[in-house]
Structures are given as structure tokens and as C-alpha cells.
Amino acid sequence: MSSNYTPWERVQISRSAERPTSLDYISTIFERYMSLHGDRHFGDDKAIVGGLASIGGRPVTVIGQQKGRSTKENIKRNFGMPSPEGYRKSLRLMKQAEKFHRPIILFVDTPGAFCGLEAEEGGVGEAIARNLFEMSNIKVPILSIMIGEGGSGGALAMAVGNEVWSLENSTYSILSPEGFAAILWKDGNRASEAAKVMKITAEDLKELGVIEQVIEEPEPVSIDNILEISEQMKEMILGFIEKYDKMTPEELVEQRYQRFRKF
């Protein structure tokens, strides 16, 4: 790793308002992006964006959890916390990708699924479970990339991939360090200690085999230096597509199944 940040410092970097969002990466990595909306059941969740794009001339489906940069935009995007209709929208786009043989690229950046009353009433637990179930059997390559926070089932619902990657200063965990500390030690102020215990940094996750690749950040990625890291990510994504293009649909599903069975 190129920097010596503590786990808690990496948590704070992953939450930074200066950190690029899914739409920032989509606009710098892909060509001809066309966004699609709605889950065809209830509504259009602004916390999840997605649609059709191409990379190196290859059509793909790209989906991401979207935070805002200003308070106004964060309210519109629900602070990157998807509702049931968001997960149903992402699944609709993934099933469409399968129908037309397009690889699926997912950008994960959420503190967790929205846990308000209306989300519970809309069946957020079922929506997440449905994503896990359906994604496990989708017959096209799936790549998930942690670009900020990867929190709880809200992140996992978009991370049942053939491979999962993480930016160096991103996190991926069962819940926030604050929540972990509050539950385990009855003291949310011990979040920095919890971040270390939880093994939520990219380096820890790679060592544990939870992710396949760590995308290094010579300095914490921001909107100002996004182009450099986007070029690198583009090359890596093209390599991923080339690698998994060689597999049959059945082999793709089996590889994904075996990946998760080892946990």
C-alpha cells in the first residue's frame, strides 16, 4: 500500500465529500452512457443510478450507488442509502443485461440500505435477499467495485460478483464502526478502535480473500485527480471482461458460486 493511514482514517477518507461518486466514474471510464430509470413496480430511487454504456467499444450495463456532494443533492440521493425500489431497479437492469449478453459493472458506495419505516413497509429485506438470490445465477460476468463505503447488506446486494475489487481507501463491512462499537461495547465513541478490529480496509479484505484486487491510490482519490485512477480502472475492467468472456454462462455461474462457498 502506498500510504500509512490507520483503519479509522481510511473510514473517514471513504466518506469524504470530495471522493468521486458513481456518476463521476461512469462519466470518466465509459463511453455513451444512457441512464435508465424506475423499477417497474413502485418508483425511481435516486440513490441508485444505472443504464447502458460502452467501454472499449464493448456494450455493458453499469450500475452504481450514488451519494450527493452538497446537502441538497444528498437529500435528493438519500445520502446514498437505497430503498427497496432502488434494489429492484438494479436487478431489473441486471436481468436486462443478462438477456442481451452484456457484462455488468457495479459501483458500491453506501453506508447501508435505507432503514426508515417506508423502506421496511416496501420490503427492503426482501429486495436485498432477492438481489442476492438472482445475482448468484446471472449468466453474464459481474464485477463489483467498492469506491467509497461498502456498508452492510446494502452493499452486499450489489456485490455478488465474479470478482469484487476495492479502491485502497474504501471500506467494506457488516456495519459502520460506530454501530459495531455501540453494539459490542455499548460505546459508539470507540469507533476508531472498532475500525481496526473489524478488518474493513482494502488491505485487510484482500488478505482475507474477500476481495480480489486493491486499486491503489497514490493519494486519496478526489474529483481533481479522478482521471488518473479512471484510466487505470478502465484498463483493469477491460482485462476483467476479456478474462470472463472466455467462460460459458454455466462456468460463470459456477465460478461465482464457488467464490462465495469458500466463505
Buried (B, 14 or more C-beta within 10 A) or exposed (E): BEBEBEBBBBBBBBBEEEBBBBBBBBBBBBEEBEEBEEBEEBBEBBBBBBBBBBBEEBBBBBBBBBBBBEEEBBEEBBBBBBBBBBBBBBBBBBEBBBEEEBBBBBBBBBBBBBEEEEBEEBBBEEBBBBBBEBBBEBBBBBBBBBBBBBBBBBBBBBBBBBBBBBBBBBBBBBBBBBBBBBEEEEEBEBBBBBBBBBBBBBBBBBEEEBBBBBBBBEEBBBBEBBEBBBEBBBEBBBEBBEEBEEBEBEEBBEBBEEBEEEE
